[in-house]
Amino acid sequence: MLARAESEALVERFRRYLRDRRLPVTRQRIAVAEILLASDDHPSVEILRRRVVDKGEHVGMATLYRTVDALVKSGLVRERDFGEGFKRYEPAREPSEHAHLVCRRCGGVVEFANDRLERMLRMTADEHHFQYERHRVEIHGVCGQCRTRDLRGVFEEPHNR
């Protein structure tokens, strides 16, 4: 989670981005930006909508999509597609080189960084005479919590029949 001052600075950068392009700086857009730029998960547009409503703000879906699009174009937010049929979003924080573990059961996403993996990817590119620019790593599987729930079901005593 970002520190409050850091999050506020990012929201101010978004305000400037909107003003520089002569786009409306509305209460709804700022509410979406505040929630998304402070998030430590990878919310979808639907989850963002719920969080905005929970904050007591009403925002139309068109405004929500346009705001998220503007945040992505501004470089403050990254769009992620984990193959679920919808996009997720994350604040563009440093370090930008990180990978994701995606649970196919609960949809949870965990970020991780690994220096050895980073070096290996760059070395692999070099070995193939490929000029490295960037990469994206996603590992899809089943998270520890879902696996634990599965194992509990296997080892529980059968009920009286």
N, C-alpha and C positions, 0 to 999 in steps of 0.2 A: 504494500500500500504506500502511495506517495505521501510525503509530509504535506501538511495543509498548505504551507507557503509555496511549495513546488507545484501543487495542484492548482492553486490560485494563479500562479504565474503562467501555467499552460492555458488556463481559461482566458486570461488576458491576451495571450498570443492569438487565441482563436478570435477574440473580439476584434483585434487589429486586422487579422486575416479577412474577416467579414467586411469591416469598414473599408479596407484597401480595395476590395472588389465591389464596393457599393451594394453589398447584400444586407438585408435587414438583420439588425442585432436585436433579437426579441428575447423576452423572458423565457419562452419555451426552448429556444435554441441554446441559451446559456444553461438552462436546467439539464438538457441532454448532455451538453459538453461537460458540465461539472460531474455528472454521474459517470459518464464513460471515462473521462480522464482520471478519475479517482479509483476506477475499478481495478481489482487485482485478479480478476478472472477473465474470461473471454465471453462476454455476454452477446447474445443474438439481439436482433432488433426487438423481438417480442419480449425478451427479458428486460431490455432497456425501457420499453414502454411501461412494463409493470413497475419498474423502479421509479420512473418519472411520476406515475400515478401515485405510488406509495409516498412520494415526497409531497404530494398534494398539488401537483401541476397537471393540467390537461394539455395534451399535445396530440395533434392529428397525425395519422400515419404518414401522410405526404410530407409534413414538416419534419417528422422523425427521420424518414429516409433521406430527405434533402440535407438535414443537419449532419447525419452520419457520413453522407457522401462528401460534404464540405470538410468535415474533420479528417477524412481519409486524404482528400486532395491537398489539404493544408500540411500533411506530413505529420500531424500530431497523433494520428491513429492508424493502425494497420488492419487491413481486412484479412481474415483467415478463412479458408474453406477446408474443413476437415472431412469432406465427403458425406455430410449428414443431410444434404438437401437444403441447407441454409448457411448463411455466412455468420461468422463470429467476428468480434472486434476486440482489439487490445490497444492500450496506450503505447505509443512508440517510445519506449524507454530504452535507456542504455543498460546493459550491453544489448545491442540489437541482434547479435549472433546468439540465438538460443533455439532450442528444439522443443517439441511438444510430445507428450505422452497423451494419447486420446483413448478413453475407455469406450468400447463399443456397446457396453451395457448401460451405464448411467450417463454417458456423455460428458463425464468430467474431463478436464484438460489440465495437465500439469506442465509447467515450463521447467526446462533444465538447461544448464550450460555445461559443457565438458571440453576442457582444453585439448585433451587427447583426440577427441572426435574432430574438433576444429582443425587440428594439425593434419590428421589423417585425410580429411576431405581435400585440403589444399595440396597435400602430397599426391593424392590420387589424381587430381587435376594436372599437376606437373608431370606425372608419369605418362599421361596421355597427351602431353604437349597442348594442354588446354589452359587458356588464361582464365584463372579463377576470378569471379566477380562477387557472387553471393550464392547462398544455398538455402534450402528449406528442408528440415528433417522433421518428419512426423512418424511416431511409432504408435501403431494401432494395436490394441489388445484389451485386456481386462485388468482393471485396477485392483489393488490390494483389498479394498473394502468389498468389492463385488465378489472377489475370489473367496474372501472369508465368509461371506453370506452363503456362497455355494457350498463350501466345506461344512458349514454348520448344518446344512440340510442333509448332507451325506452321512454325518456321524451322529445325528440325533437318533434317539431310540424311537422305534416305530410305535405309534399309538396303539392302545388295546383295540383289537379288532372284534 
